[in-house]
Amino acid sequence: MTIAPALVVSWIWSANAAWLLMCTTAGIYLNYEFFHLCCHLKESAFVRTMPFINTIRRHHKAHPQPGDHDGEELQI
């Protein structure tokens, strides 16, 4: 998904900037997926005591999206 913008950045600026764009995009995506996974984990000491994760879990429960896993937690 970031290959086309990376090619443009590489052509305009440099290959290093293109790699930085691709790595940053991948890192942001993985960060999002980690926090979304934490929203669906069972209640445990880790998710209860980590301040930002707990805030995201409360926000996720308060603002469900249509068709979002039927409101069930993942059984991990």
Distance bins in CASP14 RR format, pairs under 12 A and 6 or more apart:
PFRMAT RR
TARGET T0000
AUTHOR 0000-0000-0000
RMODE 2
METHOD distances of the structure
MODEL  1
1 21 0 0 0 0 0 1 0 0 0 0 0
1 22 0 0 0 0 1 0 0 0 0 0 0
1 25 1 0 0 1 0 0 0 0 0 0 0
1 26 0 0 0 0 1 0 0 0 0 0 0
1 28 0 0 0 0 0 1 0 0 0 0 0
1 29 0 0 0 0 1 0 0 0 0 0 0
2 8 0 0 0 0 0 1 0 0 0 0 0
2 9 0 0 0 0 1 0 0 0 0 0 0
2 10 0 0 0 0 0 1 0 0 0 0 0
2 18 0 0 0 0 1 0 0 0 0 0 0
2 19 0 0 0 0 0 1 0 0 0 0 0
2 20 0 0 0 0 0 1 0 0 0 0 0
2 21 1 0 0 1 0 0 0 0 0 0 0
2 22 1 0 1 0 0 0 0 0 0 0 0
2 23 0 0 0 0 1 0 0 0 0 0 0
2 24 0 0 0 0 1 0 0 0 0 0 0
2 25 1 0 1 0 0 0 0 0 0 0 0
2 26 1 0 0 1 0 0 0 0 0 0 0
2 27 0 0 0 0 0 1 0 0 0 0 0
2 28 0 0 0 0 0 1 0 0 0 0 0
2 29 0 0 0 0 1 0 0 0 0 0 0
3 9 0 0 0 0 0 1 0 0 0 0 0
3 10 0 0 0 0 0 1 0 0 0 0 0
3 18 0 0 0 0 1 0 0 0 0 0 0
3 19 0 0 0 0 0 1 0 0 0 0 0
3 21 0 0 0 0 1 0 0 0 0 0 0
3 22 1 0 0 1 0 0 0 0 0 0 0
3 25 0 0 0 0 0 1 0 0 0 0 0
3 26 0 0 0 0 0 1 0 0 0 0 0
4 10 0 0 0 0 0 1 0 0 0 0 0
4 11 0 0 0 0 0 1 0 0 0 0 0
4 18 0 0 0 0 0 1 0 0 0 0 0
4 21 0 0 0 0 0 1 0 0 0 0 0
4 22 0 0 0 0 0 1 0 0 0 0 0
4 25 0 0 0 0 0 1 0 0 0 0 0
5 11 0 0 0 0 0 1 0 0 0 0 0
5 12 0 0 0 0 0 1 0 0 0 0 0
5 13 0 0 0 0 0 1 0 0 0 0 0
5 17 0 0 0 0 0 1 0 0 0 0 0
5 18 0 0 0 0 1 0 0 0 0 0 0
5 20 0 0 0 0 0 1 0 0 0 0 0
5 21 1 0 0 1 0 0 0 0 0 0 0
5 22 0 0 0 0 1 0 0 0 0 0 0
5 24 0 0 0 0 0 1 0 0 0 0 0
5 25 0 0 0 0 1 0 0 0 0 0 0
6 12 0 0 0 0 0 1 0 0 0 0 0
6 13 0 0 0 0 0 1 0 0 0 0 0
6 14 0 0 0 0 0 1 0 0 0 0 0
6 15 0 0 0 0 1 0 0 0 0 0 0
6 16 0 0 0 0 0 1 0 0 0 0 0
6 17 0 0 0 0 1 0 0 0 0 0 0
6 18 1 0 1 0 0 0 0 0 0 0 0
6 19 1 0 0 1 0 0 0 0 0 0 0
6 20 0 0 0 0 1 0 0 0 0 0 0
6 21 1 0 1 0 0 0 0 0 0 0 0
6 22 1 0 1 0 0 0 0 0 0 0 0
6 23 0 0 0 0 1 0 0 0 0 0 0
6 24 0 0 0 0 0 1 0 0 0 0 0
6 25 0 0 0 0 1 0 0 0 0 0 0
6 26 0 0 0 0 0 1 0 0 0 0 0
7 13 0 0 0 0 0 1 0 0 0 0 0
7 15 0 0 0 0 0 1 0 0 0 0 0
7 17 0 0 0 0 0 1 0 0 0 0 0
7 18 1 0 0 1 0 0 0 0 0 0 0
7 19 0 0 0 0 0 1 0 0 0 0 0
7 21 0 0 0 0 0 1 0 0 0 0 0
7 22 0 0 0 0 0 1 0 0 0 0 0
8 14 0 0 0 0 0 1 0 0 0 0 0
8 17 0 0 0 0 0 1 0 0 0 0 0
8 18 0 0 0 0 1 0 0 0 0 0 0
8 21 0 0 0 0 1 0 0 0 0 0 0
9 15 0 0 0 0 1 0 0 0 0 0 0
9 16 0 0 0 0 1 0 0 0 0 0 0
9 17 1 0 1 0 0 0 0 0 0 0 0
9 18 1 0 1 0 0 0 0 0 0 0 0
9 19 0 0 0 0 1 0 0 0 0 0 0
9 20 0 0 0 0 1 0 0 0 0 0 0
9 21 1 0 1 0 0 0 0 0 0 0 0
9 22 0 0 0 0 1 0 0 0 0 0 0
9 24 0 0 0 0 0 1 0 0 0 0 0
9 25 0 0 0 0 0 1 0 0 0 0 0
10 16 0 0 0 0 1 0 0 0 0 0 0
10 17 1 0 0 1 0 0 0 0 0 0 0
10 18 1 1 0 0 0 0 0 0 0 0 0
10 19 0 0 0 0 1 0 0 0 0 0 0
10 20 0 0 0 0 0 1 0 0 0 0 0
10 21 0 0 0 0 1 0 0 0 0 0 0
10 22 0 0 0 0 1 0 0 0 0 0 0
11 17 0 0 0 0 0 1 0 0 0 0 0
11 18 0 0 0 0 1 0 0 0 0 0 0
12 18 0 0 0 0 1 0 0 0 0 0 0
12 21 0 0 0 0 0 1 0 0 0 0 0
13 19 0 0 0 0 0 1 0 0 0 0 0
13 20 0 0 0 0 1 0 0 0 0 0 0
13 21 0 0 0 0 1 0 0 0 0 0 0
14 20 0 0 0 0 1 0 0 0 0 0 0
14 21 0 0 0 0 0 1 0 0 0 0 0
15 21 0 0 0 0 0 1 0 0 0 0 0
15 22 0 0 0 0 0 1 0 0 0 0 0
16 22 0 0 0 0 0 1 0 0 0 0 0
16 23 0 0 0 0 0 1 0 0 0 0 0
17 23 0 0 0 0 0 1 0 0 0 0 0
17 24 0 0 0 0 0 1 0 0 0 0 0
18 24 0 0 0 0 0 1 0 0 0 0 0
18 25 0 0 0 0 0 1 0 0 0 0 0
19 25 0 0 0 0 0 1 0 0 0 0 0
19 26 0 0 0 0 0 1 0 0 0 0 0
20 26 0 0 0 0 0 1 0 0 0 0 0
20 27 0 0 0 0 0 1 0 0 0 0 0
21 27 0 0 0 0 0 1 0 0 0 0 0
21 28 0 0 0 0 0 1 0 0 0 0 0
22 28 0 0 0 0 0 1 0 0 0 0 0
22 29 0 0 0 0 0 1 0 0 0 0 0
23 29 0 0 0 0 0 1 0 0 0 0 0
23 30 0 0 0 0 0 1 0 0 0 0 0
24 30 0 0 0 0 0 1 0 0 0 0 0
24 31 0 0 0 0 0 1 0 0 0 0 0
25 31 0 0 0 0 0 1 0 0 0 0 0
25 32 0 0 0 0 0 1 0 0 0 0 0
26 32 0 0 0 0 0 1 0 0 0 0 0
26 33 0 0 0 0 0 1 0 0 0 0 0
27 33 0 0 0 0 1 0 0 0 0 0 0
27 34 0 0 0 0 1 0 0 0 0 0 0
28 34 0 0 0 0 0 1 0 0 0 0 0
28 35 0 0 0 0 0 1 0 0 0 0 0
29 35 0 0 0 0 0 1 0 0 0 0 0
29 36 0 0 0 0 0 1 0 0 0 0 0
30 36 0 0 0 0 0 1 0 0 0 0 0
30 37 0 0 0 0 0 1 0 0 0 0 0
31 37 0 0 0 0 0 1 0 0 0 0 0
31 38 0 0 0 0 0 1 0 0 0 0 0
31 52 0 0 0 0 0 1 0 0 0 0 0
31 53 0 0 0 0 0 1 0 0 0 0 0
31 56 0 0 0 0 0 1 0 0 0 0 0
32 38 0 0 0 0 0 1 0 0 0 0 0
32 39 0 0 0 0 0 1 0 0 0 0 0
32 56 0 0 0 0 0 1 0 0 0 0 0
32 60 0 0 0 0 0 1 0 0 0 0 0
33 39 0 0 0 0 0 1 0 0 0 0 0
33 40 0 0 0 0 0 1 0 0 0 0 0
34 40 0 0 0 0 0 1 0 0 0 0 0
34 41 0 0 0 0 0 1 0 0 0 0 0
34 47 0 0 0 0 0 1 0 0 0 0 0
34 50 0 0 0 0 0 1 0 0 0 0 0
34 52 0 0 0 0 0 1 0 0 0 0 0
34 53 0 0 0 0 1 0 0 0 0 0 0
34 56 0 0 0 0 0 1 0 0 0 0 0
35 41 0 0 0 0 0 1 0 0 0 0 0
35 47 0 0 0 0 0 1 0 0 0 0 0
35 50 0 0 0 0 0 1 0 0 0 0 0
35 52 0 0 0 0 1 0 0 0 0 0 0
35 53 1 0 0 1 0 0 0 0 0 0 0
35 54 0 0 0 0 0 1 0 0 0 0 0
35 55 0 0 0 0 0 1 0 0 0 0 0
35 56 1 0 1 0 0 0 0 0 0 0 0
35 57 0 0 0 0 1 0 0 0 0 0 0
35 59 0 0 0 0 0 1 0 0 0 0 0
35 60 0 0 0 0 1 0 0 0 0 0 0
36 53 0 0 0 0 0 1 0 0 0 0 0
36 56 0 0 0 0 1 0 0 0 0 0 0
36 57 0 0 0 0 0 1 0 0 0 0 0
36 59 0 0 0 0 0 1 0 0 0 0 0
36 60 1 0 0 1 0 0 0 0 0 0 0
36 65 0 0 0 0 0 1 0 0 0 0 0
36 68 0 0 0 0 1 0 0 0 0 0 0
36 69 0 0 0 0 0 1 0 0 0 0 0
36 74 0 0 0 0 0 1 0 0 0 0 0
37 46 0 0 0 0 0 1 0 0 0 0 0
37 47 0 0 0 0 0 1 0 0 0 0 0
37 53 0 0 0 0 0 1 0 0 0 0 0
37 56 0 0 0 0 0 1 0 0 0 0 0
37 57 0 0 0 0 0 1 0 0 0 0 0
37 60 0 0 0 0 0 1 0 0 0 0 0
37 69 0 0 0 0 0 1 0 0 0 0 0
37 73 0 0 0 0 0 1 0 0 0 0 0
37 74 1 0 0 1 0 0 0 0 0 0 0
37 76 0 0 0 0 1 0 0 0 0 0 0
38 44 0 0 0 0 1 0 0 0 0 0 0
38 46 0 0 0 0 1 0 0 0 0 0 0
38 47 1 0 1 0 0 0 0 0 0 0 0
38 48 0 0 0 0 0 1 0 0 0 0 0
38 50 1 0 0 1 0 0 0 0 0 0 0
38 52 0 0 0 0 1 0 0 0 0 0 0
38 53 1 0 1 0 0 0 0 0 0 0 0
38 54 0 0 0 0 1 0 0 0 0 0 0
38 55 0 0 0 0 0 1 0 0 0 0 0
38 56 1 0 0 1 0 0 0 0 0 0 0
38 57 1 0 0 1 0 0 0 0 0 0 0
38 58 0 0 0 0 0 1 0 0 0 0 0
38 59 0 0 0 0 0 1 0 0 0 0 0
38 60 0 0 0 0 1 0 0 0 0 0 0
38 73 0 0 0 0 0 1 0 0 0 0 0
38 74 0 0 0 0 0 1 0 0 0 0 0
38 76 0 0 0 0 0 1 0 0 0 0 0
39 47 0 0 0 0 1 0 0 0 0 0 0
39 52 0 0 0 0 0 1 0 0 0 0 0
39 53 0 0 0 0 1 0 0 0 0 0 0
39 54 0 0 0 0 0 1 0 0 0 0 0
39 55 0 0 0 0 0 1 0 0 0 0 0
39 56 1 0 0 1 0 0 0 0 0 0 0
39 57 1 0 1 0 0 0 0 0 0 0 0
39 58 0 0 0 0 1 0 0 0 0 0 0
39 59 0 0 0 0 1 0 0 0 0 0 0
39 60 1 0 1 0 0 0 0 0 0 0 0
39 61 1 0 0 1 0 0 0 0 0 0 0
39 62 0 0 0 0 0 1 0 0 0 0 0
39 63 0 0 0 0 0 1 0 0 0 0 0
39 64 0 0 0 0 0 1 0 0 0 0 0
39 65 0 0 0 0 0 1 0 0 0 0 0
39 68 0 0 0 0 1 0 0 0 0 0 0
39 69 0 0 0 0 1 0 0 0 0 0 0
39 71 0 0 0 0 0 1 0 0 0 0 0
39 72 0 0 0 0 0 1 0 0 0 0 0
39 73 0 0 0 0 1 0 0 0 0 0 0
39 74 0 0 0 0 1 0 0 0 0 0 0
39 76 0 0 0 0 0 1 0 0 0 0 0
40 47 0 0 0 0 1 0 0 0 0 0 0
40 53 0 0 0 0 0 1 0 0 0 0 0
40 56 0 0 0 0 0 1 0 0 0 0 0
40 57 0 0 0 0 1 0 0 0 0 0 0
40 60 0 0 0 0 1 0 0 0 0 0 0
40 61 0 0 0 0 0 1 0 0 0 0 0
40 64 0 0 0 0 0 1 0 0 0 0 0
40 68 0 0 0 0 1 0 0 0 0 0 0
40 69 1 0 0 1 0 0 0 0 0 0 0
40 70 0 0 0 0 0 1 0 0 0 0 0
40 71 0 0 0 0 1 0 0 0 0 0 0
40 72 0 0 0 0 1 0 0 0 0 0 0
40 73 1 0 1 0 0 0 0 0 0 0 0
40 74 1 0 1 0 0 0 0 0 0 0 0
40 75 0 0 0 0 1 0 0 0 0 0 0
40 76 1 0 0 1 0 0 0 0 0 0 0
41 47 1 0 1 0 0 0 0 0 0 0 0
41 48 0 0 0 0 0 1 0 0 0 0 0
41 50 0 0 0 0 0 1 0 0 0 0 0
41 53 0 0 0 0 1 0 0 0 0 0 0
41 54 0 0 0 0 0 1 0 0 0 0 0
41 56 0 0 0 0 0 1 0 0 0 0 0
41 57 0 0 0 0 1 0 0 0 0 0 0
41 60 0 0 0 0 0 1 0 0 0 0 0
41 72 0 0 0 0 0 1 0 0 0 0 0
41 73 1 0 0 1 0 0 0 0 0 0 0
41 74 1 0 0 1 0 0 0 0 0 0 0
41 75 0 0 0 0 1 0 0 0 0 0 0
41 76 1 0 1 0 0 0 0 0 0 0 0
42 48 0 0 0 0 0 1 0 0 0 0 0
42 57 0 0 0 0 0 1 0 0 0 0 0
42 72 0 0 0 0 0 1 0 0 0 0 0
42 73 1 0 1 0 0 0 0 0 0 0 0
42 74 0 0 0 0 1 0 0 0 0 0 0
42 75 1 0 0 1 0 0 0 0 0 0 0
42 76 1 0 0 1 0 0 0 0 0 0 0
43 49 0 0 0 0 0 1 0 0 0 0 0
43 53 0 0 0 0 0 1 0 0 0 0 0
43 54 0 0 0 0 0 1 0 0 0 0 0
43 57 0 0 0 0 1 0 0 0 0 0 0
43 58 0 0 0 0 0 1 0 0 0 0 0
43 61 0 0 0 0 0 1 0 0 0 0 0
43 73 0 0 0 0 1 0 0 0 0 0 0
44 50 0 0 0 0 0 1 0 0 0 0 0
44 53 0 0 0 0 0 1 0 0 0 0 0
44 54 0 0 0 0 0 1 0 0 0 0 0
44 57 0 0 0 0 0 1 0 0 0 0 0
44 73 0 0 0 0 0 1 0 0 0 0 0
44 76 0 0 0 0 0 1 0 0 0 0 0
45 53 0 0 0 0 0 1 0 0 0 0 0
45 54 0 0 0 0 0 1 0 0 0 0 0
46 53 1 0 0 1 0 0 0 0 0 0 0
46 54 0 0 0 0 1 0 0 0 0 0 0
46 57 0 0 0 0 0 1 0 0 0 0 0
46 76 0 0 0 0 0 1 0 0 0 0 0
47 53 1 0 1 0 0 0 0 0 0 0 0
47 54 1 0 0 1 0 0 0 0 0 0 0
47 55 0 0 0 0 0 1 0 0 0 0 0
47 56 0 0 0 0 1 0 0 0 0 0 0
47 57 1 0 0 1 0 0 0 0 0 0 0
47 58 0 0 0 0 0 1 0 0 0 0 0
47 60 0 0 0 0 0 1 0 0 0 0 0
47 73 0 0 0 0 0 1 0 0 0 0 0
47 74 0 0 0 0 0 1 0 0 0 0 0
47 76 0 0 0 0 0 1 0 0 0 0 0
48 54 1 0 0 1 0 0 0 0 0 0 0
48 55 0 0 0 0 0 1 0 0 0 0 0
48 57 0 0 0 0 1 0 0 0 0 0 0
48 58 0 0 0 0 0 1 0 0 0 0 0
49 57 0 0 0 0 0 1 0 0 0 0 0
50 56 0 0 0 0 1 0 0 0 0 0 0
50 57 0 0 0 0 1 0 0 0 0 0 0
51 57 0 0 0 0 0 1 0 0 0 0 0
51 58 0 0 0 0 0 1 0 0 0 0 0
52 58 0 0 0 0 0 1 0 0 0 0 0
52 59 0 0 0 0 0 1 0 0 0 0 0
53 59 0 0 0 0 0 1 0 0 0 0 0
53 60 0 0 0 0 0 1 0 0 0 0 0
54 60 0 0 0 0 0 1 0 0 0 0 0
54 61 0 0 0 0 0 1 0 0 0 0 0
55 61 0 0 0 0 0 1 0 0 0 0 0
55 62 0 0 0 0 0 1 0 0 0 0 0
56 62 0 0 0 0 0 1 0 0 0 0 0
56 63 0 0 0 0 0 1 0 0 0 0 0
57 63 0 0 0 0 0 1 0 0 0 0 0
57 73 0 0 0 0 1 0 0 0 0 0 0
59 65 0 0 0 0 0 1 0 0 0 0 0
60 68 0 0 0 0 1 0 0 0 0 0 0
60 69 0 0 0 0 0 1 0 0 0 0 0
60 71 0 0 0 0 1 0 0 0 0 0 0
60 73 0 0 0 0 0 1 0 0 0 0 0
61 68 0 0 0 0 0 1 0 0 0 0 0
61 69 0 0 0 0 0 1 0 0 0 0 0
61 71 0 0 0 0 1 0 0 0 0 0 0
61 72 0 0 0 0 0 1 0 0 0 0 0
61 73 0 0 0 0 0 1 0 0 0 0 0
64 70 0 0 0 0 1 0 0 0 0 0 0
64 71 1 0 0 1 0 0 0 0 0 0 0
64 72 0 0 0 0 0 1 0 0 0 0 0
65 71 0 0 0 0 1 0 0 0 0 0 0
68 74 0 0 0 0 0 1 0 0 0 0 0
69 75 0 0 0 0 0 1 0 0 0 0 0
END
